[in-house]
């Protein structure tokens, strides 16, 4: 099958208009009758009118005595009035029917009982005082709920009070998702497996999309995985169209690859409305019609699939139900770093939000279309317009919230060098206080200091070695944070070295072996403490970085380096022992280094920062760190240096 190229890619706005305006949605879904007690979350298919009034009788709204109001006229504090029980007034409780010939209630606290037959009042009542009249809440035959109304739990109370035991609601739109790809495995098939077979991928996209459809008011069935077979896919697609589905979603098979059959099948069986949308991720989206029903070819990468669903399927489902698509709350936030983007393509970037000082900071999560964690960890998304080549950290930009504001206000923002103990801290913080979150961005030690200088983080992780003095971090803080008052708190000491394959099959004994022509290396990014350490040790041993194959290949975390070695895309990489042990790799020690937290004095007393310091001082945290391997906690939590005024120190 020939490869298909996006010759007619549409902008997001144009693609949404073409797709959403194509359908006569007012007649798309028929109605069905459901019991009122089961109607929450459904949408009315017709207006609902009350059968009964409520209350159905005049009733007391207070405890006291029921009375004819005009009988009390003239009663005052100076001229109290006595009334006969049973003949002129009647004791009554809230909710009871008003006795005949009464139209007011005097509260019990405003009554003085003289004896068993008489009461005294010191103020006159007025007609219908403290009385719920017939139909005060609902009047029989009045409109109770309009058409296209999303029924709430409160509405159910009104329906039952008005005598409506069942009502007509719109049938929920029903979708079918068809996952495709010969490389996919059902998650259930790995229940007793130790490893995912090489070349295979656990299929989870369809389950994510299925639950998204449920959140949007639809129903969804998932078909078992279909291999890359156009005839089999055609058969399943036609079966779905012949069934009671309102929408078919084919996941994967929408790009320009030779094994992507979706576009050809839609064109063969119906009409392709759009193929290719100028968004990132999500460009390969296919929007079409077959037999009068929407068919969506969804991209295979997780983030692309989700964004495509949010931009096209979500509004379609709401329109099918006669509802307006809910708008996300927006806030203005400053990116934690400059974010370049491709001109002509609108980018949807997932971010973590946290308040640092007086402004919200948006820390970008991994931008790859295959990074599912960028979805699960995100608290907002930032749209970079197609008309710019990126945005800067000097201006605030609108961010759509994916979490509540309270959680954002209680997010601790950590930027800098990657360390595995940060995950332990994040979990223990959440365990201590479910409202606290830790958002970390791995930009290297130097990047962390620069983030502090810009006011984009509460603290930074750093292990920058001063090659002249052998000290860590202090000289860099003085150089890059001049005039900024900070505390330097030790988190851990850790072993740095070469991560190699199990059994060290290439016989690597030290840094000098990296210059062997048959070996491949994976490096850390420039500005990271690990890179500075490596360059210093190479210089000490007189080794030329240019002689190391792969020196220019960069990763941003120790685990990414370890994964490169595990997957055999590199023979060795510089990283920490804990990362090697986590993936059962071998390790060749190079040095032990100090990893510190750099905390500006202006944030030191922040309750979130103080909670972090309390956590790392606990024995439970230290025990978990030691269990990772390659760590020493002898100084954990100790202030190893500070640059603050005397008043600050005393404070």
C-alpha positions in Angstrom: 0.0 0.0 0.0 1.4 3.4 -0.9 2.3 5.9 1.7 -0.2 8.8 2.0 1.1 12.3 2.6 -0.9 15.2 4.3 -1.4 17.3 1.2 -4.5 19.1 2.5 -3.8 19.6 6.2 -6.3 21.8 8.0 -5.9 24.3 10.9 -7.6 23.2 14.1 -10.3 25.8 13.8 -11.1 24.8 10.1 -11.0 21.1 10.9 -13.4 21.4 13.8 -15.8 23.5 11.8 -15.8 21.0 8.9 -16.4 18.0 11.1 -18.8 19.4 13.7 -21.0 21.3 11.2 -21.3 18.2 9.0 -23.9 16.5 11.2 -27.6 17.2 11.8 -27.2 16.6 15.5 -30.7 17.7 16.6 -32.0 14.4 15.1 -29.1 12.2 15.9 -30.2 10.6 19.1 -33.7 9.3 19.8 -35.2 9.4 23.3 -35.8 6.7 25.8 -37.7 6.4 29.0 -35.9 6.0 32.3 -36.9 6.0 36.0 -36.5 9.4 37.6 -34.4 7.9 40.4 -31.9 6.7 37.8 -31.8 9.9 35.6 -28.9 11.8 37.2 -26.4 12.8 34.5 -28.9 12.1 31.6 -30.2 14.8 29.3 -34.0 15.5 28.9 -35.3 14.7 25.4 -38.5 16.7 26.0 -39.7 19.3 28.4 -41.0 18.0 31.7 -44.2 19.4 33.3 -45.2 18.9 36.9 -48.1 16.6 37.7 -48.6 17.8 41.2 -48.2 21.0 43.1 -45.8 21.1 46.1 -46.7 21.5 48.8 -50.1 20.1 48.0 -51.6 21.8 51.1 -51.0 24.9 53.2 -48.4 23.8 55.8 -46.7 25.3 58.8 -43.1 26.6 58.1 -42.4 26.9 61.9 -43.3 25.3 65.2 -45.8 27.3 67.1 -49.6 28.1 67.0 -51.8 28.4 63.9 -54.1 31.4 63.9 -56.3 33.6 61.8 -54.1 36.6 61.3 -56.8 39.2 61.6 -57.8 37.8 65.0 -54.3 39.0 66.3 -54.5 42.6 65.1 -54.0 45.0 67.9 -51.6 42.9 70.0 -48.5 44.8 71.1 -45.8 44.7 73.7 -47.8 47.2 75.8 -51.1 45.6 75.0 -50.6 41.8 74.9 -53.5 39.6 73.7 -54.7 36.4 75.2 -56.1 33.6 72.9 -58.0 30.5 73.6 -56.3 27.2 72.6 -58.3 24.9 70.3 -61.0 27.4 69.7 -58.9 30.4 68.5 -55.5 29.0 68.0 -54.0 25.5 67.5 -50.6 24.0 68.4 -48.8 23.0 65.1 -45.4 21.6 64.1 -43.4 22.4 61.0 -44.8 20.7 58.0 -48.2 19.9 59.4 -51.3 21.0 57.5 -52.8 24.3 58.5 -56.2 23.9 60.4 -59.3 25.3 58.6 -59.8 29.0 59.0 -56.1 29.7 59.9 -53.6 31.6 57.7 -50.6 32.4 59.9 -48.2 30.7 62.4 -46.7 32.5 65.4 -43.4 30.9 66.4 -43.3 29.1 69.7 -40.6 31.4 71.1 -42.9 34.4 70.7 -45.7 32.8 72.7 -46.3 32.9 76.5 -48.4 30.0 77.7 -50.6 31.1 80.6 -52.2 27.8 81.3 -53.6 24.7 79.4 -56.3 26.8 77.8 -54.7 30.1 77.1 -51.6 31.7 75.4 -50.5 35.3 75.3 -48.9 37.1 72.3 -47.3 40.5 72.2 -47.3 41.1 68.5 -49.9 40.7 65.7 -49.4 38.2 62.9 -49.9 39.0 59.3 -51.6 36.8 56.7 -49.5 33.8 55.5 -46.8 34.5 58.1 -44.6 31.3 58.4 -46.9 29.4 56.1 -45.9 27.4 53.1 -48.8 27.8 50.7 -50.0 25.3 48.1 -47.7 25.4 45.1 -45.2 27.6 46.8 -42.4 25.4 45.3 -44.0 23.8 42.3 -47.4 24.4 40.7 -49.0 21.6 38.8 -48.6 21.9 35.0 -45.7 24.3 35.2 -42.4 23.6 33.3 -40.2 21.6 35.7 -37.2 20.9 33.4 -36.6 22.2 29.8 -35.5 20.1 26.9 -31.7 19.5 26.6 -31.3 19.9 30.4 -28.6 17.8 32.1 -30.3 16.3 35.1 -28.7 16.7 38.5 -29.2 15.0 41.8 -31.3 18.0 43.0 -33.5 17.7 39.9 -34.4 14.1 41.0 -35.9 15.5 44.2 -38.0 18.0 42.2 -39.2 15.3 39.8 -40.4 13.0 42.5 -42.0 15.9 44.5 -43.9 16.8 41.3 -45.1 13.2 40.8 -42.8 12.5 37.8 -41.7 8.9 38.3 -40.2 8.5 34.8 -39.2 10.7 32.0 -37.9 10.8 28.5 -34.2 11.4 28.2 -31.8 11.3 25.2 -30.2 8.0 24.5 -26.6 8.1 25.4 -24.4 8.3 22.3 -22.7 4.9 21.8 -19.2 4.6 20.4 -17.1 1.7 19.4 -13.3 1.8 19.6 -11.2 -0.4 17.4 -7.5 -0.7 18.4 -5.3 -1.7 15.5 -1.7 -2.8 15.2 0.3 -6.0 14.9 2.7 -4.9 17.6 0.0 -4.5 20.2 -0.7 -6.9 23.2 -3.7 -7.1 25.4 -2.7 -6.0 28.9 -4.5 -9.0 30.3 -2.2 -11.4 28.4 0.7 -10.2 30.5 -0.9 -11.0 33.9 1.6 -13.8 34.6 4.5 -12.5 32.3 7.8 -11.3 33.6 8.6 -9.1 30.6 6.9 -7.5 27.7 8.2 -9.4 24.6 10.6 -7.4 22.4 8.8 -5.6 19.7 5.5 -5.7 21.5 3.6 -2.8 23.1 0.9 -3.0 25.8 -2.3 -1.6 24.3 -3.8 0.9 26.7 -4.9 3.8 24.4 -8.4 2.3 23.9 -9.0 2.0 27.6 -8.1 5.7 28.1 -10.3 6.8 25.3 -13.2 4.5 26.4 -13.2 6.1 29.9 -13.0 9.6 28.4 -16.1 8.9 26.4 -17.8 7.8 29.6 -16.8 11.1 31.3 -18.4 13.0 28.4 -21.8 11.2 28.8 -21.4 8.5 26.2 -21.3 4.7 26.2 -18.5 2.9 24.6 -17.5 -0.7 23.6 -14.0 -1.8 22.9 -13.3 -4.3 20.1 -10.3 -6.6 20.6 -7.1 -5.6 18.9 -7.1 -5.9 15.1 -3.8 -6.6 13.4 -2.6 -4.6 10.4 -5.0 -6.3 8.0 -7.2 -4.0 5.9 -9.7 -6.8 5.1 -10.2 -7.7 8.7 -10.4 -4.0 9.7 -13.0 -3.4 6.9 -15.1 -6.3 8.2 -15.1 -5.1 11.8 -15.8 -1.5 10.7 -18.8 -2.6 8.7 -20.1 -4.7 11.5 -19.9 -1.7 13.8 -21.6 0.6 11.4 -24.4 -2.0 11.0 -24.8 -2.1 14.8 -26.3 0.4 17.1 -23.2 2.6 17.3 -23.4 6.4 16.6 -19.6 6.8 16.3 -16.7 4.6 15.3 -13.1 5.4 16.5 -10.2 3.5 14.9 -7.1 4.0 17.1 -3.8 4.1 15.2 -3.7 3.6 11.5 -4.2 7.2 10.7 -0.7 8.5 9.8 1.2 8.5 6.6 2.8 5.0 7.2 2.4 2.2 4.7 0.6 0.0 7.3 -2.0 2.7 8.1 -5.2 1.6 6.4 -7.8 3.9 8.1 -7.8 6.7 5.6 -8.1 4.4 2.6 -11.0 2.5 4.2 -12.9 5.6 5.0 -12.4 6.9 1.5 -13.4 3.5 0.0 -16.6 3.1 2.2 -17.6 6.7 2.7 -16.0 10.2 2.7 -12.9 11.6 4.2 -13.7 15.1 5.6 -10.3 15.9 7.0 -6.9 14.1 6.9 -4.2 15.9 8.9 -4.7 18.8 11.4 -2.1 21.4 12.1 -1.8 20.6 15.8 1.0 18.9 17.7 0.6 16.3 18.9 -2.4 15.0 16.9 -1.5 15.9 13.3 -2.5 12.5 11.7 -6.1 12.7 12.8 -8.6 11.5 10.1 -12.3 12.7 10.3 -14.8 11.0 8.0 -18.3 9.8 7.4 -19.5 6.3 6.4 -23.2 5.4 6.1 -24.1 8.7 7.7 -22.1 8.1 10.9 -18.9 9.8 12.1 -15.8 7.7 11.8 -12.6 9.0 13.4 -9.1 7.8 12.7 -7.2 8.5 15.9 -3.4 8.7 16.0 -1.6 5.9 17.8 0.7 7.9 20.1 -1.1 8.3 23.5 -0.8 12.1 23.7 -1.8 12.5 20.1 -4.8 10.2 20.6 -6.0 12.1 23.7 -5.7 15.5 22.1 -7.5 14.4 19.0 -10.3 13.0 21.1 -10.5 16.2 23.2 -10.7 18.4 20.1 -13.1 16.4 17.9 -14.9 13.6 19.7 -15.6 15.5 23.0 -17.5 18.4 21.3 -19.3 16.0 19.0 -20.6 14.0 21.9 -21.8 17.0 23.8 -23.5 18.4 20.7 -25.2 15.0 20.1 -26.7 15.3 23.6 -27.8 18.9 23.0 -25.3 20.3 25.5 -22.7 23.0 25.4 -19.2 21.7 25.6 -17.9 22.7 29.1 -15.1 25.2 29.1 -12.0 24.7 31.1 -11.1 27.3 33.7 -8.1 29.3 32.6 -5.3 31.0 34.5 -2.3 33.0 33.5 1.0 31.4 34.2 4.7 32.0 33.4 6.6 29.1 31.7 9.5 28.0 33.8 11.7 28.1 30.6 11.7 29.3 27.1 9.5 27.0 24.9 10.4 27.0 21.2 7.7 25.6 18.9 7.1 24.9 15.2 5.6 27.8 13.2 2.4 26.9 11.4 1.4 24.2 14.0 -0.6 24.8 17.1 1.0 22.9 20.0 -0.8 21.5 23.1 1.8 21.3 25.9 1.0 19.6 29.2 2.4 21.4 32.2 2.5 21.3 36.0 1.4 24.4 37.7 2.5 25.8 41.0 2.6 29.1 42.8 6.0 30.5 43.4 5.9 33.9 45.2 3.2 36.0 43.6 2.9 34.2 40.3 1.9 30.9 38.8 4.7 28.9 37.1 4.0 26.4 34.4 6.7 23.6 34.3 6.5 21.7 31.0 6.2 18.0 31.0 7.8 15.8 28.3 6.6 16.9 24.9 6.8 13.6 23.1 3.5 12.3 21.7 4.2 8.9 23.3 4.6 10.1 26.8 1.5 8.9 28.7 2.9 10.3 32.0 2.7 13.8 30.6 -1.1 13.3 30.7 -1.4 11.6 34.1 0.8 14.1 35.8 -0.4 17.3 34.2 -2.4 19.9 36.0 -2.9 22.2 33.0 -2.2 22.5 29.3 -0.8 25.5 27.5 -1.6 26.1 23.8 1.2 27.6 21.7 -0.4 29.3 18.7 0.6 28.3 15.2 1.5 31.9 14.4 4.6 32.0 16.7 7.9 30.1 17.0 7.6 29.6 20.7 7.0 31.6 23.9 9.2 33.0 26.5 9.3 32.8 30.3 9.1 36.6 30.6 5.4 36.8 29.9 2.3 35.1 31.4 0.3 32.9 29.0 -3.2 31.4 29.4 -3.2 27.8 30.7 -6.4 25.6 30.8 -6.7 23.9 34.2 -6.9 20.1 34.5 -6.9 20.2 38.3 -8.5 22.3 41.0 -7.0 25.6 42.1 -6.5 24.4 45.6 -4.1 21.7 44.5 -2.2 24.1 42.4 -1.7 26.5 45.3 -0.3 23.6 47.3 2.3 22.4 44.7 6.0 22.6 45.5 8.0 23.4 42.4 11.5 21.8 42.3 13.7 22.5 39.3 17.2 21.2 38.7 19.2 18.0 38.7 17.4 14.7 38.6 17.6 12.4 41.6 15.5 9.3 42.4 15.0 10.4 46.0 12.7 13.2 44.7 10.1 10.5 43.9 10.3 9.3 47.5 9.8 12.8 48.7 6.8 13.3 46.4 5.1 10.2 47.7 5.8 10.9 51.4 4.6 14.5 51.1 1.3 13.2 49.6 1.1 10.6 52.3 1.5 13.3 55.0 -0.9 15.7 53.4 -3.0 14.6 50.3 -3.3 18.2 49.3 0.4 18.7 48.7 2.1 17.8 45.4 5.6 18.0 44.2 6.3 19.1 40.6 9.8 18.5 39.4 11.5 19.5 36.2 14.8 17.9 35.2 16.8 20.6 33.6 20.2 19.9 35.2 21.9 21.6 38.2 22.8 24.8 36.4 19.3 25.0 34.9 17.9 24.8 38.4 20.0 27.7 39.7 18.9 29.8 36.7 15.3 28.9 37.5 15.8 30.2 41.0 17.2 33.4 39.6 14.1 33.9 37.5 11.8 33.1 40.4 10.4 30.0 38.7 10.9 27.5 41.5 10.8 27.1 45.3 14.0 25.2 45.4 16.6 23.4 43.1 18.5 20.2 43.2 22.2 20.6 42.5 25.5 18.7 42.6 27.8 21.1 40.8 31.4 20.3 41.4 33.9 23.2 41.7 36.9 21.5 39.9 39.4 23.9 41.5 38.3 23.4 45.2 36.6 20.1 45.1 33.6 21.6 46.8 30.0 21.3 45.7 27.5 24.1 44.7 28.8 27.0 46.8 30.9 28.7 44.1 28.1 28.3 41.5 25.5 29.8 43.8 27.7 32.8 44.4 28.3 33.1 40.7 24.7 32.6 39.4 22.7 33.9 42.3 24.6 37.0 43.3 22.8 38.9 46.1 20.2 36.2 46.5 19.9 34.9 50.1 19.8 31.1 50.0 20.1 28.0 52.2 22.1 25.0 51.0 20.6 21.9 52.5 22.1 18.5 52.0 19.8 15.8 50.6 22.1 12.9 50.1 25.6 11.7 49.2 25.5 9.4 46.2 27.7 7.2 44.1 28.4 8.3 40.5 29.9 6.0 37.9 29.5 4.1 34.7 26.3 2.2 34.2 27.0 -0.9 32.0 25.1 -4.0 30.9 24.7 -7.0 33.3 27.9 -8.9 33.6 29.8 -6.1 31.9 30.1 -8.0 28.6 32.3 -5.3 27.1 34.9 -5.4 29.9 34.7 -1.7 30.8 36.9 -0.9 33.8 36.9 2.9 33.8 36.6 6.1 31.9 39.6 5.3 29.6 37.7 2.4 28.1 35.1 4.8 26.8 37.6 5.9 24.1 37.5 2.4 22.6 36.1 2.6 19.1 33.7 -0.3 19.4 32.0 1.2 22.5 29.0 3.5 22.4 28.3 6.0 25.2 25.2 8.0 26.4 25.9 11.3 28.1 24.0 13.7 30.3 23.0 17.2 29.1 25.3 20.2 29.2 24.9 22.1 32.5 24.1 19.0 34.5 26.2 18.2 37.5 26.9 14.7 36.1 28.2 16.2 32.8 30.5 18.7 34.7 31.8 15.8 36.8 32.5 13.7 33.7 34.3 16.4 31.8 36.5 17.1 34.9 37.5 13.5 35.3 38.1 13.1 31.6 40.4 16.2 31.7 42.2 14.7 34.8 42.9 11.5 32.9 43.9 13.3 29.7 41.0 11.8 27.7 39.6 13.6 24.7 35.7 13.8 24.7 35.7 13.8 20.9 37.2 10.3 21.0 34.2 8.9 22.8 31.5 7.6 20.5 28.1 9.0 21.7 29.6 11.8 23.9 27.2 14.2 22.1 24.1 12.0 22.8 22.3 13.6 25.8 19.7 12.4 28.2 18.1 14.4 31.0 17.8 11.8 33.8 19.8 9.0 35.3 17.0 6.6 34.6 17.0 7.6 30.9 20.7 6.8 30.8 20.1 3.4 32.5 17.3 2.6 30.0 19.6 3.3 27.1 22.1 0.8 28.5 19.3 -1.7 29.2 18.0 -1.5 25.7 21.5 -1.9 24.2 21.4 1.5 22.4 24.5 2.4 24.5 27.2 0.3 26.1 27.8 2.7 29.0 26.5 5.9 30.5 27.4 8.1 33.4 24.9 7.9 36.2 24.1 7.0 39.8 24.3 3.5 41.3 20.6 3.6 42.3 19.5 3.9 38.7 21.7 1.0 37.7 20.4 -1.2 40.5 16.8 -0.2 39.7 17.2 -1.9 36.3 19.5 -4.7 37.4 22.5 -3.3 35.6 26.2 -3.3 36.5 28.0 -0.3 37.9 31.6 0.8 37.9 32.2 3.5 40.6 33.9 6.7 39.7 33.3 9.0 42.7 31.0 9.8 45.6 29.3 13.3 45.3 27.1 15.5 47.4 23.6 16.4 46.2 22.1 19.4 47.8 18.8 21.4 47.8 19.3 25.1 47.1 16.5 27.0 48.8 16.1 30.8 48.5 15.5 32.4 51.9 12.3 34.0 50.6 10.8 30.5 50.3 12.5 28.8 53.3 9.7 29.5 55.7 7.0 28.5 53.1 4.9 25.7 54.8 5.4 23.5 51.7 9.2 23.8 51.9 9.1 23.2 55.7 7.0 20.1 55.2 9.6 18.8 52.7 12.4 19.5 55.2 10.4 17.6 57.9 10.0 14.7 55.6 13.6 14.3 54.7 14.6 14.4 58.4 12.5 11.4 59.2 14.0 7.9 59.6 11.4 6.5 57.3 12.7 8.6 54.4 16.3 7.8 55.2 15.5 4.0 55.3 13.8 4.2 51.9 16.8 6.1 50.4 19.2 3.5 51.7 17.1 0.7 50.2 17.7 2.2 46.8 21.4 1.6 47.0 24.3 3.9 46.3 23.3 6.6 48.8 24.6 7.9 52.1 22.3 9.9 54.4 24.8 11.0 57.0 24.1 14.7 56.3 20.5 14.5 55.1 18.6 17.6 56.2 21.6 19.5 57.5 22.2 23.1 56.4 25.7 22.8 54.9 26.0 26.5 53.9 23.9 29.6 53.8 24.1 33.1 52.4 21.6 35.0 54.4 21.6 38.1 56.7 22.1 37.7 60.4 18.5 38.7 61.0 17.4 35.9 58.6 19.6 33.4 60.4 18.2 34.4 63.8 14.7 34.3 62.4 
